[in-house]
Amino acid sequence: MGYLPHHRLPGPGHQRRGDLHAVQPDRHPDAGHLHRLPGRGRGRCPAPKPHLRRARGLGRSPDGAGRDAGAHCLARLPRRLLVAGRGTSQRCDRPLRDASRHHRGHPGRRGHGRGAVTAQRTACQPLIAFAGRTLPEQWAQTLLEAVTDSTAGLPSEATLRFRDPHHRLTQSLGVRIGSPVTMAATTNVDSGPVPLFDGEVTALETTVDTLGTCTVVRAMDRAHRLMRGRTITSYTDQTLPAIAGQAARRAGLRLGTVAGQHPPLPYLAQPNLSDWELLQSLTGPRDLLVCVDGETLHLRRINDAADAPQPEVGSAGSPYVLEHGANLLSLQARLTSAGQVSDVTVHGWNPLAKKALSATSQATSSPRIRSGARGSDVVSAFRATTGLHVTDRSPTTDADTRATAAAIAAECAATLADIDAVVSGNPHLRANTPIALAGVGAPFTGKYTLTSCRHIVDTDGYRTHVRVGPLPRPPVPPNAPALIATGLATAIVADCKEPGNPGQGRVRLRLPWLSDTYITDWTRTTQHGGTKGGGIITPDVGDEVLIGFEHGRLDRPYILGGLYNPTDRPGPHTGPLVDPRSGHVNRRSLASRAGDRIELLDSTGRKGVVVTTGDGKATLTLDRAATTVTVASDGTITLRAGKKLILQAPQVDIN
C-alpha cells in the first residue's frame, strides 16, 4: 500500500513530553536553547524535526544506492542537519491526543468568535496499483504527491510524483504509457478504502532540479480514448444510445447508462469529428454529461443539488456537508449577477413544414444551486430586460428547440454561484456530487452540485479542493471546430432518388475533400423557387456542384449551382459562347445532359431564340432580325387542332 511516510494514521508511539526541546518563537532551534535529554548521552543533541516542505531532499531511493542532493548539501548547517524553516507551513506530525476534540461542536475549534475557518485534519494512505499490482512498499515510501482531478463533462486525471534519483521506477514497476492505474484512499474516518481514480497512464515525465530527481506518472480515465482520432461517418434513423454505443465500441468501452428517452434521429453527420466532440454536441443540448467509470461509458444527468443532505445535519452526520468550524479549511464564495438573464429564447427553422421555430425557457434558477439566492432576484434588481436570444443552434424540430432552450437557461442560471473551498481530505467527494454548505451564513448556506473536485495527498497532508460554478463548456457552446465550415466548397452528387419522391430536387452529396465514403443528408438545391411556380433543375449523379453551409455548419450544406471542369464540359451550341471580336457573350442557354437545349442568342449575327434537339434533327428558330419563325425537322411535323386550324397571311405558299 502506497502512503506518504509523514502522514501516518493516529496511533501510539508519538513523542513523549520528556522528548521535547525548546524552540525559539521564530521556530529556529538554537544550540543555546536546547535542553539535555535524559538517557541520550552527554553532549548529544537530538536531530531536529525535518522541514516537511523539503522532503524531496531527505530520504534515500529504494535501492539505498544514493541520496538526492538536498538542501543540507547546499547550506553549511551544524552537523549537516536540515532543520525546520521559518515559514508557518511547518506542521507538527505528532498524532492528535484526542481526535474527538476536532469534531463539530468543540468550542475550542470555533475561533472563539473570531470567525476564522478552522477544521480537523484527515490522515490518508493512498492505495495505488499499476496493472492490478499494488505499489510495493519500497516505492510507496518515495511517493511525494498524489493528485486526482475530476470535472463534470471532462475526463478525470491523476498525477503521481515519486522521488527517483536513479530513474528506475518505470522499469522496476513495468509502468508504461497505456498501463492501467487505480488509486483509492484509506483515511482515519472511513472503514475501508474509497476509490478515487480508475484510468490508464497517458504520460511519463522526469524532472531534475536542486530539490532532487523525480518521476511523474500522469493518467486519465478512459474517456480520453474518445478524444483520440477523428471519424468520418453518418447515422440514419438511429437513437442516441445506438450512436453512443458505436462510439464506445470504437474506444474499446462498453455502454452503460443513457439517461432519458431519445427518439431516432433521421440523420446525423460525423464529418471529421472525434467521438468526444460528437457526443458533446449531442449531450449538451440535452443537459447530459459524458463520463466513463472504469471501462463503461455513461451519459448521465447533472445531479440536482436538492439531493444533498440538509446543512443542519452537519459534517458529523454526513460526509457531504462542508461545515465551517468542522471540516471546512478555507472558503471563497461569491454570488454574482454577471451572466444572469431573465430567460433564454432559441430560434430555428423547420424546412419540412416551412415554419419558424421558437422556444423560451425561464432562467430563474438552476437545479445545481439550492441556496438563499436566485438568478431572478439579481436580474430584477437592475430593472432591465435581460433576455438572451440564441440564433446559431439551428434546431429543426420543436422538441430540439425546447430542449436546447431549457439546457442553455439552466447553464446561465448556474453562473450565479462561484465557490472555491478546501476541506479536510474527503474521498467521497467528486464532480457532479450534491453537497451542502453549512455555517457560512445567508445567502451562502445551502445545497450545491460540485463542478470539479481535486484530491491532494502530499507532505502537507490530505485535503480536497472543490468548486461550484459553470461547466467547462460555456452556456451557449460553440459548434465543434471540425463541424465548422466557412466559405464555400465543391461536392459530387451521389444520389438523386429521394425516398417518397417528393419532387423537390434534393440530392445527397459526396465530399471528396473530406472522405470518399462520407455521404451527406438529403440536400436542398437552389432553384427558381416559387409556390406552384418557378422551375426545377436538379443536378444529376456525378455532377460537380458548389455548396454553402447553413450558419457555417458542415452538416448543413446547400447546393448553389453546378460547375464545369476540363472533364465535364458543356454540350455543343450554336456559335461560340463569347464573340471573339466584341468580347461580349453571344448566348445564354439551358441544356439537358442529352443535348436538347434552348439558346438565347445575342450575337452580332443571329439574334433570337433557337430550340434544338440533341441530335440536331428538329429545330425551332425565332429570328429577331428577320422576324421569321422556322420549324425544321428531318421527320414529320404535325399541326393538330381540336376545332380548326387557321393559316392567315397575305400570301400562303404550300409546297
C-alpha positions in Angstrom: 0.0 0.0 0.0 1.4 3.3 -1.0 1.4 6.1 1.5 3.3 9.2 2.5 5.6 8.4 5.4 5.0 11.8 7.0 1.3 11.2 7.3 0.6 8.2 9.4 -2.7 7.3 10.9 -3.2 8.3 14.5 -1.9 5.7 16.9 0.6 5.1 19.7 4.2 5.8 19.5 4.1 9.6 19.4 6.7 11.8 21.1 6.7 11.9 24.9 6.7 15.2 26.8 10.2 14.4 28.0 11.5 14.2 24.4 10.5 17.8 23.6 13.1 20.5 23.3 12.7 24.3 23.5 12.3 26.2 20.2 12.6 30.0 19.8 9.4 31.9 18.8 10.6 32.1 15.2 10.9 28.3 15.2 14.6 28.0 14.7 16.3 25.8 17.4 19.5 27.3 18.7 22.2 25.3 20.5 22.0 27.6 23.5 18.3 26.9 23.9 18.5 23.1 23.7 17.8 21.0 26.8 19.8 17.9 27.6 17.6 14.9 27.1 17.8 12.1 29.7 19.1 8.8 28.5 20.5 10.2 25.3 24.2 10.6 26.3 26.1 13.6 27.4 26.6 16.4 25.0 24.5 14.8 22.3 21.7 16.8 20.6 18.7 15.2 19.0 18.1 15.6 15.3 15.8 18.5 14.7 12.4 17.9 13.0 12.8 17.8 9.2 11.2 20.6 7.2 8.4 18.8 5.5 8.2 21.1 2.6 11.7 19.9 1.6 11.0 16.2 1.9 12.4 15.7 -1.6 15.9 16.3 -0.3 15.6 13.8 2.5 15.1 10.0 2.1 17.1 7.6 0.1 16.0 5.8 -3.0 14.5 2.3 -2.6 17.8 0.5 -3.6 19.7 2.6 -1.0 22.4 3.3 -3.6 22.3 7.0 -3.2 20.7 10.2 -2.0 19.3 13.1 -3.8 21.0 16.4 -3.4 19.1 18.0 -0.6 19.1 21.4 0.9 21.6 20.2 3.6 24.1 19.9 0.7 23.6 23.5 -0.3 23.9 25.2 3.1 26.6 24.7 5.8 24.4 23.9 8.8 25.9 22.5 12.0 26.3 18.7 11.9 24.7 18.9 8.3 21.2 18.7 9.8 18.3 20.2 8.0 16.0 22.0 10.5 12.6 23.5 10.4 12.2 26.5 8.2 11.0 29.9 9.3 7.7 29.7 7.4 4.4 29.0 9.1 3.8 26.0 6.8 5.8 23.6 9.0 3.2 21.3 10.5 3.6 19.1 13.6 3.3 15.5 12.6 2.5 14.1 16.0 -0.9 12.5 16.2 -3.8 14.2 17.9 -4.2 13.0 21.5 -8.0 13.2 21.3 -9.4 13.3 17.7 -12.9 13.9 19.0 -11.9 17.4 20.1 -11.9 18.4 16.5 -15.4 17.3 15.7 -18.3 19.7 15.2 -19.3 21.4 18.4 -16.0 21.6 20.2 -15.8 25.3 21.3 -12.0 25.4 21.0 -12.3 24.9 17.3 -14.7 27.8 16.7 -12.1 30.5 16.9 -13.8 32.0 20.0 -15.9 34.4 17.9 -13.1 35.5 15.5 -14.9 33.9 12.5 -11.7 32.0 11.4 -12.1 28.9 9.3 -10.6 26.1 11.4 -11.1 22.3 10.9 -9.8 18.9 11.8 -7.3 17.2 9.5 -7.7 13.9 7.8 -4.8 11.4 7.7 -4.7 9.3 4.5 -2.9 6.3 3.0 -3.3 6.4 -0.9 -3.5 2.9 -2.2 -2.0 2.8 -5.7 -1.9 -0.1 -8.2 -0.4 -0.4 -11.7 -1.9 -3.1 -13.9 -3.6 -4.6 -10.8 -0.3 -4.9 -8.8 -0.2 -2.9 -5.6 2.6 -0.4 -5.4 5.5 -2.1 -3.5 6.4 -0.6 -0.1 9.8 0.5 -1.2 8.3 2.7 -3.9 5.4 3.8 -1.7 8.0 5.3 0.6 9.2 7.6 -2.3 5.8 8.9 -3.2 5.9 12.7 -2.8 2.5 13.7 -4.2 -0.7 12.1 -5.4 -3.4 14.2 -7.0 -6.7 13.3 -8.7 -8.9 15.8 -10.6 -12.5 15.3 -11.7 -14.5 17.8 -13.6 -18.1 17.4 -14.8 -18.0 16.9 -18.5 -14.3 16.2 -18.8 -12.1 13.1 -18.3 -10.7 12.6 -14.8 -7.0 13.0 -14.3 -4.3 11.7 -11.8 -0.8 12.8 -11.1 1.7 10.7 -9.1 5.1 12.2 -8.2 7.9 9.9 -7.0 11.4 10.6 -5.7 13.5 8.6 -8.2 17.2 9.7 -8.3 18.3 6.8 -10.5 15.4 6.8 -12.9 14.4 3.2 -12.0 10.7 3.5 -11.2 9.2 2.8 -14.6 11.5 -0.2 -15.2 11.0 -1.6 -11.8 7.2 -1.4 -11.9 6.8 -2.0 -15.6 4.9 1.3 -15.9 4.5 2.5 -19.5 2.0 4.6 -21.4 -1.2 2.7 -21.5 -0.7 0.8 -18.2 -3.9 0.7 -16.1 -3.7 2.6 -12.8 -6.1 2.8 -9.9 -6.0 4.9 -6.7 -8.0 4.6 -3.6 -7.8 6.3 -0.2 -7.9 4.9 3.3 -8.5 7.5 5.9 -8.9 7.6 9.7 -12.6 8.3 9.3 -13.5 5.5 6.8 -13.9 1.8 7.5 -12.2 0.8 4.2 -10.6 2.1 1.0 -12.7 4.5 -1.0 -12.0 4.5 -4.8 -10.6 7.8 -6.2 -9.4 7.0 -9.7 -9.5 4.3 -12.4 -7.7 5.0 -15.6 -4.6 4.5 -17.6 -1.2 6.1 -17.9 -1.1 8.8 -20.6 2.3 10.5 -19.9 5.6 9.9 -18.1 7.9 12.7 -17.0 11.2 13.1 -15.3 12.2 16.3 -13.5 15.7 17.2 -12.3 16.2 20.3 -10.1 18.0 21.5 -7.0 15.5 19.6 -4.9 16.1 16.3 -6.5 15.1 13.9 -9.3 11.5 12.8 -9.7 9.5 10.6 -11.9 6.0 11.8 -12.6 3.2 9.5 -13.8 0.2 11.2 -15.4 -3.0 9.3 -16.1 -6.6 9.9 -17.3 -9.7 7.9 -17.1 -10.6 6.0 -20.3 -12.8 8.8 -21.6 -9.6 10.2 -23.2 -9.9 7.5 -25.8 -12.9 9.2 -27.2 -10.8 12.3 -27.9 -8.2 10.4 -30.0 -8.5 10.5 -33.7 -11.4 11.7 -35.9 -14.2 9.7 -37.6 -16.0 10.5 -40.8 -19.3 8.8 -41.0 -23.1 9.4 -40.8 -26.0 7.8 -39.0 -29.5 7.3 -40.3 -32.6 6.7 -38.1 -30.5 5.8 -35.1 -31.1 6.8 -31.4 -28.6 8.5 -29.1 -27.9 5.2 -27.2 -27.2 3.4 -30.5 -24.8 6.2 -31.6 -23.1 6.3 -28.2 -22.7 2.5 -28.3 -20.8 2.7 -31.6 -18.5 5.4 -30.2 -17.9 3.3 -27.1 -17.0 0.2 -29.1 -14.5 2.2 -31.2 -12.8 3.2 -27.9 -12.8 -0.3 -26.5 -15.5 0.6 -24.0 -19.0 -0.7 -23.2 -22.1 1.4 -23.0 -23.8 1.8 -19.6 -26.5 4.3 -18.5 -28.1 6.7 -21.0 -30.5 8.9 -19.1 -33.8 10.0 -20.7 -35.8 8.9 -23.7 -34.4 9.6 -27.1 -36.3 9.1 -30.4 -34.4 8.1 -33.5 -32.6 10.9 -35.3 -33.4 10.9 -39.1 -29.9 11.8 -40.0 -26.7 12.7 -38.1 -23.4 13.6 -39.6 -20.0 13.0 -38.0 -17.8 14.8 -40.6 -14.2 14.6 -39.3 -15.2 14.8 -35.6 -13.7 12.9 -32.7 -16.2 10.7 -30.9 -15.9 13.1 -27.9 -16.9 16.1 -30.0 -19.8 14.1 -31.4 -21.1 13.1 -28.0 -20.6 16.6 -26.6 -22.7 18.1 -29.5 -25.4 15.6 -28.7 -25.4 15.7 -24.9 -25.0 19.5 -24.4 -28.5 20.4 -25.8 -30.0 17.5 -23.8 -28.3 18.6 -20.5 -26.4 15.4 -20.2 -22.8 14.7 -19.2 -20.3 12.3 -20.8 -18.4 10.2 -18.2 -16.5 6.9 -18.0 -16.4 4.7 -15.0 -13.7 2.1 -15.4 -14.4 0.8 -18.9 -18.1 1.8 -19.1 -19.4 4.9 -20.9 -22.3 6.7 -19.3 -24.5 9.7 -20.5 -25.8 11.0 -17.2 -28.0 13.8 -15.9 -26.4 16.6 -13.9 -27.3 15.7 -10.3 -29.8 18.0 -8.6 -28.4 19.8 -5.6 -31.7 19.1 -3.8 -30.4 15.5 -3.3 -27.7 16.8 -0.8 -28.3 16.4 2.9 -29.7 19.3 4.9 -27.0 21.7 6.1 -28.3 21.2 9.7 -27.1 17.6 9.6 -23.5 18.9 9.9 -20.3 17.2 8.9 -20.6 14.8 11.7 -23.8 13.5 10.2 -22.8 13.3 6.6 -19.5 13.5 4.6 -21.4 15.5 2.0 -21.8 18.5 4.4 -19.0 21.1 4.3 -19.2 22.9 7.7 -17.5 26.0 8.9 -15.5 25.1 12.0 -15.5 21.4 11.3 -14.2 20.0 8.0 -14.0 23.3 6.1 -10.4 24.6 5.8 -10.9 27.6 3.6 -13.7 29.1 1.5 -14.2 31.7 -1.1 -17.9 32.0 -2.1 -19.4 34.5 -4.5 -22.8 35.2 -5.8 -22.7 37.4 -9.0 -25.1 39.0 -11.4 -22.7 38.5 -14.3 -24.1 36.3 -17.0 -27.6 36.2 -15.4 -30.5 36.6 -17.8 -34.3 36.5 -17.2 -35.0 34.0 -20.0 -33.5 32.2 -23.0 -35.2 32.1 -26.4 -33.9 29.7 -29.1 -34.8 30.3 -32.7 -34.7 27.7 -35.5 -36.3 26.7 -38.8 -38.3 23.6 -39.8 -37.6 23.2 -43.6 -40.1 20.3 -43.9 -43.0 22.4 -42.5 -41.7 25.7 -43.8 -42.1 27.1 -40.3 -40.1 29.2 -37.9 -39.3 27.6 -34.6 -39.0 29.4 -31.2 -38.9 28.3 -27.6 -38.4 30.3 -24.4 -37.2 29.0 -21.1 -37.0 30.9 -17.9 -33.5 31.2 -16.4 -34.7 31.9 -12.9 -32.9 29.1 -11.1 -30.6 26.1 -11.7 -31.1 22.7 -10.1 -27.3 22.8 -9.3 -27.9 25.7 -6.9 -30.3 25.5 -4.0 -29.4 28.4 -1.7 -30.9 31.6 -0.4 -30.3 33.4 -3.7 -32.0 33.0 -7.1 -31.0 34.3 -10.5 -34.3 36.0 -10.9 -33.6 38.1 -7.8 -30.3 39.5 -9.1 -31.8 40.1 -12.6 -34.8 42.1 -11.2 -32.5 44.2 -9.0 -31.4 46.2 -12.1 -34.9 46.7 -13.6 -33.7 45.8 -17.1 -34.8 43.3 -19.7 -32.0 40.8 -20.0 -33.3 38.1 -22.3 -30.9 36.0 -24.3 -31.7 35.1 -27.9 -29.8 32.2 -29.4 -29.8 32.0 -33.2 -26.9 29.8 -34.2 -28.0 26.4 -32.8 -30.3 25.8 -35.9 -32.7 23.3 -34.4 -35.1 21.8 -36.9 -37.8 20.4 -34.6 -40.0 21.8 -31.8 -38.6 19.2 -29.4 -35.0 20.1 -30.1 -35.8 23.8 -29.8 -37.4 23.4 -26.4 -34.6 21.1 -25.1 -31.9 23.5 -26.2 -33.6 26.5 -24.6 -34.0 24.6 -21.3 -30.4 23.5 -21.3 -29.0 26.9 -22.0 -31.3 28.6 -19.5 -30.2 26.2 -16.7 -26.5 26.8 -17.5 -27.0 30.6 -17.5 -28.6 30.3 -14.1 -25.8 28.1 -12.8 -23.3 31.0 -13.3 -24.9 32.7 -10.2 -22.6 30.9 -7.8 -18.8 30.7 -7.9 -17.5 28.8 -4.9 -14.0 27.5 -4.2 -13.4 25.6 -1.0 -10.8 23.4 0.7 -11.9 20.7 3.1 -10.2 18.1 5.1 -9.5 15.2 2.9 -12.8 13.6 1.9 -12.6 10.7 -0.7 -16.4 10.7 -1.0 -16.4 14.0 -2.9 -16.1 14.1 -6.7 -17.5 16.1 -9.6 -21.3 16.1 -10.0 -21.8 15.3 -6.3 -24.5 17.2 -4.4 -23.1 18.8 -1.2 -24.4 21.1 1.5 -22.5 24.2 2.7 -23.2 24.8 6.4 -22.4 27.5 8.9 -21.4 30.2 6.4 -24.4 32.5 6.7 -27.0 33.6 4.3 -27.2 33.6 1.3 -24.4 31.1 1.0 -25.6 28.3 3.3 -27.4 25.9 1.1 -27.1 23.0 -1.3 -24.9 22.9 -4.4 -23.7 20.4 -7.1 -19.9 20.2 -7.4 -18.5 21.2 -10.8 -15.0 19.9 -10.0 -13.1 18.2 -7.2 -9.4 17.7 -6.6 -7.9 15.3 -4.0 -4.3 16.1 -3.0 -2.1 13.9 -0.8 1.4 15.3 -0.2 3.7 16.4 2.6 1.1 18.9 3.8 -1.4 16.1 4.4 -4.6 15.1 2.7 -7.0 17.8 1.6 -9.8 18.1 -1.0 -10.4 21.2 -3.2 -14.0 21.6 -4.6 -15.5 24.1 -6.9 -19.1 25.1 -7.7 -19.6 27.1 -10.9 -20.3 26.9 -14.6 -19.4 23.8 -16.5 -16.3 23.9 -18.7 -18.5 24.4 -21.7 -19.9 28.0 -22.0 -23.7 28.5 -21.5 -24.1 28.7 -25.3 -21.5 26.2 -26.5 -20.0 26.9 -30.0 -20.1 24.3 -32.7 -17.2 21.8 -32.6 -14.3 23.2 -34.6 -14.3 20.3 -37.0 -18.1 20.9 -37.6 -17.5 24.5 -38.7 -17.2 25.1 -42.4 -16.6 28.7 -43.5 -16.9 29.8 -47.1 -17.9 27.5 -50.0 -16.8 24.1 -51.2 -17.3 21.6 -54.0 -19.1 18.3 -53.9 -20.1 15.5 -56.2 -23.8 14.4 -56.5 -24.1 10.8 -55.1 -27.8 10.1 -55.1 -30.9 11.7 -56.6 -33.5 9.1 -55.7 -35.1 10.6 -52.6 -37.4 8.2 -50.7 -41.0 9.1 -51.3 -40.1 11.1 -54.4 -41.3 14.5 -53.2 -40.0 16.1 -56.4 -38.2 19.0 -54.7 -34.9 18.4 -56.4 -33.0 17.3 -53.2 -29.9 15.2 -53.7 -27.2 13.5 -51.5 -23.6 14.6 -51.9 -20.1 13.1 -51.6 -17.4 15.5 -50.3 -14.2 14.1 -51.9 -12.0 16.6 -50.0 -13.4 15.1 -46.7 -13.8 11.4 -47.3 -14.6 9.0 -50.2 -17.2 7.2 -48.0 -19.0 10.1 -46.3 -22.4 10.9 -47.8 -24.5 13.9 -46.7 -28.1 14.0 -45.8 -30.7 15.0 -48.5 -29.5 18.5 -49.5 -31.7 21.3 -50.8 -30.8 22.9 -54.1 -31.1 26.5 -55.2 -34.0 26.7 -57.7 -36.1 29.3 -59.4 -38.4 28.8 -56.4 -42.0 29.9 -56.1 -45.2 28.3 -54.8 -46.5 26.2 -57.6 -44.3 28.1 -60.0 -40.6 28.6 -60.8 -38.7 25.6 -62.1 -36.6 22.7 -61.1 -33.2 21.9 -62.5 -31.7 19.1 -60.4 -28.0 18.2 -60.8 -27.5 14.5 -61.8 -25.4 11.8 -60.2 -21.7 12.5 -60.9 -22.2 16.3 -61.4 -19.8 18.6 -59.6 -21.6 21.3 -57.6 -20.8 24.3 -55.5 -22.1 24.2 -51.9 -22.5 26.6 -49.0 -23.2 25.8 -45.3 -26.1 27.0 -43.2 -24.8 29.0 -40.2 -21.3 27.7 -41.1 -22.2 24.1 -40.2 -20.5 21.4 -42.2 -23.5 19.0 -41.7 -26.0 21.6 -43.3 -24.9 22.0 -46.9 -26.9 23.8 -49.7 -26.3 23.4 -53.4 -25.7 26.8 -55.0 -25.1 25.6 -58.6 -23.3 23.2 -60.9 -19.7 23.5 -62.1 -17.9 22.7 -65.3 -14.3 21.4 -65.4 -11.9 20.1 -68.1 -13.6 16.7 -67.8 -17.2 17.8 -67.6 -17.8 20.3 -70.4 -20.9 21.9 -71.8 -22.5 20.2 -74.9 -22.4 21.7 -78.4 -24.2 25.0 -79.0 -24.8 27.5 -81.8 -21.6 29.5 -82.2 -19.0 30.4 -79.6 -20.0 31.5 -76.1 -18.1 34.8 -76.3 -17.8 36.9 -79.5 -14.1 36.8 -80.4 -14.3 40.4 -81.9 -16.5 42.3 -79.5 -15.7 40.2 -76.3 -19.4 40.1 -75.4 -21.4 37.0 -74.5 -23.0 35.5 -77.6 -25.6 33.3 -76.0 -27.4 32.1 -72.8 -28.6 28.5 -72.9 -30.4 25.8 -71.0 -29.5 22.3 -71.9 -30.1 18.7 -70.8 -27.5 16.0 -70.5 -28.7 14.5 -73.8 -28.0 17.8 -75.6 -31.6 19.2 -76.0 -31.3 22.9 -75.5 -32.8 26.3 -75.6 -30.5 29.1 -76.7 -31.0 32.8 -76.3 -28.8 34.4 -79.0 -27.3 37.9 -78.7 -24.5 37.6 -81.3 -23.7 40.3 -83.8 -25.0 37.8 -86.4 -28.0 35.7 -85.4 -30.3 37.1 -82.8 -33.3 35.4 -81.3 -34.3 32.0 -79.8 -33.3 28.6 -81.0 -34.8 25.4 -79.7 -32.8 22.3 -80.8 -32.9 18.6 -80.1 -29.7 16.9 -79.1 -29.2 15.2 -82.5 -30.0 18.4 -84.4 -32.8 16.8 -86.4 -35.5 19.1 -85.1 -35.2 22.9 -84.6 -37.4 25.8 -83.9 -35.9 29.2 -84.7 -37.3 32.6 -83.8 -35.2 35.1 -85.8 -35.4 38.5 -84.2 -33.5 40.3 -87.1 -35.5 38.7 -89.9 -38.7 38.4 -87.8 -39.2 34.8 -89.0 -40.2 31.6 -87.3 -38.7 28.5 -88.7 -39.6 24.9 -87.8 -37.4 22.3 -89.3 -37.4 18.6 -88.9 -35.9 15.6 -90.6 -39.1 13.7 -89.8 -42.8 14.7 -89.7 -44.2 18.0 -88.5 -47.8 17.7 -87.2 -50.1 20.6 -86.5 -53.2 19.3 -84.7 -56.1 21.4 -83.5 -59.1 20.4 -81.5 -61.5 22.6 -83.5 -59.9 24.3 -86.6 -56.6 25.3 -88.0 -56.3 28.9 -89.2 -53.5 30.0 -91.5 -53.7 33.7 -92.1 -51.3 35.7 -94.2 -51.2 38.0 -97.3 -49.7 35.1 -99.2 -49.7 31.4 -98.2 -47.4 29.0 -100.1 -47.8 25.3 -99.7 -45.2 23.2 -101.5 
